[in-house]
Amino acid sequence: MDIAGADDRTDMMAQESLYGSIDCTEQSLVAYTDQRGTMIMTGDGEADWVEQENALSKLVGARLTSVQFVLDYLILGFDERGALTTLIWPEICHENKHASFGMVGYRDDLCSLIEKTVKSATMEQDETIRIHFENRAEIRIPLRSYQGRGERAILTGPKHFLLVL
């Protein structure tokens, strides 16, 4: 047997194992620790949506206290109630003005929401996070627009709360 033939078979086996048919339906996971420090994770469709709504509602009444731009993601901090890390750049709507990543003034528009209070935070059926502020501004994070695999956003909060979207 020649070495080239063996390499071809090895490459074929690697491709099958790397790219074979794998059923990887993406689901949201909710993780938290109980009083004993045990990690508990759930992944049930309707229950997840309810959990997401409940988790986001914890932001209501909190002020946006920080906007952190990191290479290819964003972290929004809310008082002492948690932080939302997102791999999708939010859209900002305020007074008939729409701003999206890459537009002139986008970062300024996002930072102008610092100290504004969250009036509502919801997860729409189309997997868009909507955060409404006291000044009638809105942040929209369309999670389905993310082209990569894995998490698209992570909400962390007090008492070891973690919601992976």
JOVEN-V961465 format. One record per run of one state. SS is the DSSP state (a for helix, b for strand, c for the rest). FROM is the first residue (numbers start at 1). LEN is the number of residues. Records with the same first field share a line. If there is no record, write none. Layout:
SS = FROM-LEN  FROM-LEN
This chain:
c = 1-2  20-9  34-5  43-2  58-5  71-2  79-3  87-4  95-2  100-6  112-5  124-4  134-4  146-7  158-3  165-1
a = 3-17  45-13  106-6  143-3
b = 29-5  39-4  63-8  73-6  82-5  91-4  97-3  117-7  128-6  138-5  153-5  161-4
